[in-house]
Amino acid sequence: KYGFKAVITLGIIGWVIRMFIFSHASTSEDYFIYILIGLLLQGVCWDFFFTAGDVYVNAKADSSIKAQAQGLRFIVSNGFGVFMASSLIGAINNRVVTESSMPEAGSQWAEFWIYPAIIALVVGIIFWIFFKDTDVFVAENK
């Protein structure tokens, strides 16, 4: 009943929330529960973003190129996307987190997690603005 744009955007919003949860966990005495919630959100985010992307490509690609389209989607998101994200976040981590032990590093980790949250938020806004597919796919009962 929901379009791919809404589902994928929910996945992105989930990642933003997850990063803010990790930021809060960095300085909280109840860090374990926040980390647990963040880890549980990872599965939801993955399904709403990557799995929905797989379903979208499968629904949109012509049957003669489905495998190539899925391969391209995988390389772009799980290859190039992960490489770019880990390079950027690694550089941010090296700049922000300079302490090696807690509790001194707690506030630095809290700051660090804000950066991926902001990046995900910006990506989500760009996606929401520029992704124009309005098709809504409903599973058929067989």
C-alpha positions as CSV (number, residue, x, y, z in Angstrom):
1,K,0.0,0.0,0.0
2,Y,3.0,2.3,0.5
3,G,5.1,3.5,-2.4
4,F,8.8,2.8,-2.6
5,K,9.6,6.4,-1.9
6,A,7.9,6.3,1.5
7,V,9.4,2.9,2.4
8,I,12.9,3.8,1.5
9,T,12.6,7.2,3.2
10,L,11.4,5.4,6.4
11,G,14.6,3.4,6.2
12,I,16.7,6.5,6.0
13,I,14.8,8.1,8.9
14,G,15.4,5.0,10.9
15,W,19.2,5.4,10.3
16,V,19.0,9.1,11.4
17,I,17.2,8.0,14.6
18,R,19.7,5.2,15.1
19,M,22.7,7.5,14.9
20,F,21.1,9.9,17.4
21,I,20.5,7.0,19.8
22,F,24.1,6.0,19.5
23,S,25.1,9.6,20.2
24,H,23.0,9.6,23.3
25,A,24.3,6.2,24.4
26,S,27.9,7.5,24.4
27,T,27.3,9.6,27.4
28,S,24.5,7.7,29.1
29,E,24.8,5.5,32.1
30,D,22.1,3.3,30.6
31,Y,24.1,3.0,27.4
32,F,23.3,-0.8,27.0
33,I,19.6,-0.3,26.3
34,Y,20.3,2.5,23.8
35,I,22.9,0.3,22.0
36,L,20.4,-2.6,22.0
37,I,17.7,-0.3,20.5
38,G,20.1,1.0,17.9
39,L,21.1,-2.6,16.9
40,L,17.4,-3.6,16.6
41,L,16.8,-0.6,14.4
42,Q,19.6,-1.7,12.1
43,G,17.4,-4.6,10.8
44,V,14.5,-2.3,10.2
45,C,16.7,0.2,8.4
46,W,18.3,-2.5,6.3
47,D,14.9,-3.9,5.2
48,F,13.4,-0.5,4.5
49,F,16.3,0.7,2.5
50,F,18.3,-2.1,0.9
51,T,15.6,-4.8,0.6
52,A,13.1,-2.2,-0.6
53,G,15.7,-1.1,-3.2
54,D,16.1,-4.7,-4.4
55,V,12.3,-5.1,-4.7
56,Y,12.1,-1.8,-6.5
57,V,14.8,-2.7,-9.0
58,N,13.2,-6.1,-9.6
59,A,9.8,-4.5,-10.2
60,K,11.1,-1.8,-12.6
61,A,13.7,-3.7,-14.6
62,D,12.8,-5.4,-17.8
63,S,13.0,-9.2,-17.4
64,S,15.9,-9.3,-19.9
65,I,18.1,-7.2,-17.6
66,K,16.9,-8.0,-14.1
67,A,20.1,-9.7,-13.0
68,Q,22.3,-6.9,-14.4
69,A,20.1,-4.2,-12.7
70,Q,20.3,-6.0,-9.4
71,G,24.1,-6.3,-9.8
72,L,24.4,-2.6,-10.5
73,R,22.2,-1.7,-7.5
74,F,24.4,-3.9,-5.3
75,I,27.7,-2.5,-6.6
76,V,26.4,1.1,-6.2
77,S,25.0,0.8,-2.7
78,N,27.1,-2.0,-1.1
79,G,30.3,-1.3,-3.0
80,F,30.8,2.3,-4.0
81,G,28.4,3.6,-1.4
82,V,30.0,1.7,1.5
83,F,33.5,2.7,0.3
84,M,32.6,6.4,0.2
85,A,30.7,6.3,3.5
86,S,33.5,4.4,5.3
87,S,36.1,6.8,3.9
88,L,34.2,9.9,5.0
89,I,33.2,8.5,8.4
90,G,36.7,7.2,9.0
91,A,38.1,10.7,8.4
92,I,35.5,12.2,10.7
93,N,36.3,9.6,13.4
94,N,40.0,10.3,13.2
95,R,39.3,14.0,13.6
96,V,36.7,13.9,16.4
97,V,37.6,10.9,18.6
98,T,41.0,11.5,20.0
99,E,40.7,9.9,23.4
100,S,41.1,6.2,23.6
101,S,39.3,5.4,26.9
102,M,36.0,6.1,28.5
103,P,34.6,8.2,30.1
104,E,36.9,10.8,28.4
105,A,36.0,9.7,24.9
106,G,32.2,9.6,25.7
107,S,31.5,13.2,24.7
108,Q,33.7,12.8,21.6
109,W,31.7,9.7,20.5
110,A,28.5,11.6,21.2
111,E,29.7,14.3,18.8
112,F,30.9,11.7,16.3
113,W,27.5,10.0,15.9
114,I,25.9,13.4,15.0
115,Y,27.8,13.5,11.7
116,P,26.4,10.3,10.2
117,A,23.0,11.3,11.4
118,I,23.3,14.7,9.6
119,I,24.6,13.0,6.5
120,A,21.7,10.5,6.5
121,L,19.2,13.3,7.0
122,V,20.6,15.3,4.1
123,V,20.6,12.2,1.9
124,G,17.0,11.5,2.9
125,I,15.9,15.0,2.1
126,I,17.7,14.8,-1.3
127,F,16.1,11.4,-2.0
128,W,12.6,12.7,-1.0
129,I,13.0,15.7,-3.3
130,F,14.4,14.0,-6.4
131,F,13.0,10.4,-6.3
132,K,9.9,10.8,-8.5
133,D,8.5,7.3,-8.8
134,T,4.9,7.4,-7.6
135,D,4.0,3.7,-8.3
136,V,2.5,1.8,-5.5
137,F,3.0,-1.9,-5.6
138,V,0.7,-4.2,-3.7
139,A,1.5,-7.9,-3.2
140,E,-0.9,-10.1,-5.1
141,N,-2.7,-12.8,-3.1
142,K,-2.2,-16.1,-4.9
